Amino acid sequence: MDFDFTPFPVLETERLTLRALNLNDAKSIFGLRTNKEVNEFIDRKTPRNLSEARAFIDRISKLTSANKGVFWVLESKSNHQLVGTIGLRNFEDEEDYAELGYEIDPSYQQKGFMSEAFDVVLEYGFNQMELKTIEAFTHKNNTASIALLEKQKFVFEPEIKDEGFENNISYRLKA
């Protein structure tokens, strides 16, 4: 599986533009990645300042330019605010596989924004990237994330473990 994310694949939905992350997003990314509600079920190091948010953006940009992952900002078409992120990474050639990760600002939750983003990202992953399997790990108590995955027809895989994250469970969608 050789991917080329140049030019960056901008995706559109009715209410969102899914675009590349850039340094102008540092303040919004800092706010999203330090939000207690967003991080309730995510085990990750939160940035302590804007400099660390910029370093995260730099890491994501390098990952994308090396074609090792693709990470979209969910930008509201109505107010041009960054409302969340979604991305595909951890590609595995043998299985034509990618892992899906996502997060959304609490003020935009339960309004269908992430479902819109899922629709275009899954279409891109299966049709443009020719993936056969997309997997998402979520915390076993994150009922909103589980409901979203099930709505998108992902199937719970109880035997799959997320190494190093004992509270995460796996959901997979096959092409």
C-alpha positions in Angstrom: 0.0 0.0 0.0 1.7 3.1 -1.2 -0.3 6.3 -0.4 0.3 9.8 -1.6 -1.4 12.6 0.3 0.0 15.3 -2.0 -2.0 17.3 -2.8 -3.7 17.0 0.6 -7.2 15.3 0.1 -9.7 18.0 1.2 -13.1 16.5 1.8 -16.5 18.2 1.9 -19.8 17.4 3.6 -22.9 19.5 3.9 -21.7 21.4 7.0 -18.0 20.6 7.1 -14.7 21.1 5.3 -12.2 18.4 6.2 -8.8 20.0 5.5 -5.1 19.7 6.5 -4.0 20.7 10.0 -1.7 23.8 10.0 0.1 26.0 12.5 -2.8 28.5 12.4 -4.8 25.8 14.2 -2.5 25.7 17.2 -4.9 27.6 19.6 -7.9 25.5 18.6 -5.9 22.2 18.8 -4.6 23.2 22.2 -8.2 23.9 23.3 -9.5 20.6 21.9 -6.6 18.4 23.2 -6.8 19.9 26.7 -10.6 19.8 27.0 -11.4 17.6 30.0 -14.6 16.3 28.4 -12.8 15.4 25.2 -10.1 13.6 27.2 -12.4 11.8 29.6 -11.9 8.5 27.6 -8.6 9.2 25.9 -5.3 8.1 27.4 -2.8 10.6 26.0 -0.4 13.3 27.1 -2.2 16.7 26.9 -0.2 19.7 25.7 0.8 22.1 28.4 1.1 25.2 26.2 0.8 26.4 22.6 4.4 25.4 21.9 3.4 21.7 22.6 0.3 22.1 20.4 2.5 23.4 17.6 4.9 20.5 18.1 1.9 18.1 17.7 0.9 19.9 14.5 4.5 19.5 13.2 4.4 15.7 14.0 1.1 15.3 12.2 2.4 17.3 9.1 5.5 15.1 9.0 3.4 11.9 9.3 1.2 13.1 6.4 4.1 14.2 4.2 5.7 10.8 4.7 2.4 9.2 3.7 2.2 7.4 7.0 -1.1 8.9 8.0 -3.7 11.4 7.0 -5.3 13.7 9.6 -8.2 16.1 8.9 -9.4 19.1 10.8 -13.2 19.3 10.8 -14.0 22.9 10.0 -17.5 24.2 10.2 -18.6 25.8 7.0 -20.9 28.2 8.8 -18.3 29.8 11.2 -14.9 28.4 10.0 -14.3 27.0 13.5 -12.2 23.9 14.1 -14.8 21.6 15.7 -12.8 18.3 15.7 -10.3 16.0 14.0 -10.4 12.7 12.3 -7.6 10.6 10.8 -6.3 7.3 9.4 -3.0 5.9 10.4 -1.1 2.7 11.5 -1.4 1.3 8.0 -0.8 -2.4 7.5 0.0 -3.5 4.0 -0.9 -7.2 4.4 -4.4 -6.5 5.5 -5.0 -3.2 3.6 -5.8 -1.9 7.1 -5.9 1.5 8.8 -6.8 2.7 12.2 -9.3 5.5 12.6 -9.1 8.1 15.3 -11.4 11.1 16.0 -12.4 13.7 18.5 -14.9 16.5 18.6 -15.5 19.6 20.6 -18.3 19.0 23.2 -20.3 21.9 21.9 -20.6 20.1 18.6 -21.3 16.6 20.0 -24.7 14.9 19.3 -25.4 17.1 16.3 -24.3 14.7 13.5 -21.0 16.4 12.6 -18.9 13.4 13.3 -21.3 11.1 11.4 -20.9 13.5 8.4 -17.1 13.3 8.8 -17.2 9.5 9.1 -19.2 9.2 5.9 -16.6 11.0 3.7 -13.5 9.6 5.5 -14.8 6.0 5.2 -15.6 6.6 1.6 -12.2 8.0 1.0 -10.5 5.1 2.9 -12.3 2.3 1.1 -12.6 3.8 -2.4 -9.6 6.1 -2.8 -7.1 4.3 -0.6 -8.6 0.8 -1.3 -8.5 -0.2 2.3 -10.2 -3.5 3.2 -10.5 -2.9 7.0 -10.8 0.2 9.1 -10.5 -0.2 12.9 -11.3 2.1 15.7 -10.4 1.7 19.3 -12.6 3.4 21.9 -12.8 3.3 25.7 -15.2 0.6 26.9 -17.3 3.3 28.8 -17.5 5.8 25.9 -21.1 5.2 25.1 -21.3 8.1 22.6 -18.3 6.8 20.6 -19.7 3.2 20.7 -23.1 4.4 19.4 -21.4 6.3 16.6 -19.3 3.3 15.5 -22.4 1.0 15.6 -24.4 3.5 13.6 -21.6 3.5 11.0 -21.9 -0.4 10.9 -18.6 -1.0 12.7 -18.6 -4.5 14.4 -17.4 -5.0 18.0 -14.4 -7.3 18.0 -14.1 -8.6 21.6 -11.0 -10.7 21.0 -8.9 -7.7 19.7 -6.9 -5.8 22.4 -5.4 -2.3 22.1 -1.9 -3.0 23.4 -1.1 -0.7 26.3 -4.7 0.5 26.6 -6.5 -2.1 28.7 -9.8 -0.1 28.8 -10.1 0.2 25.0 -12.2 -2.0 22.8 -12.0 -2.6 19.1 -14.6 -2.0 16.4 -13.9 -2.9 12.8 -15.5 -2.1 9.5 -14.7 -4.2 6.4 -15.1 -3.0 2.8 
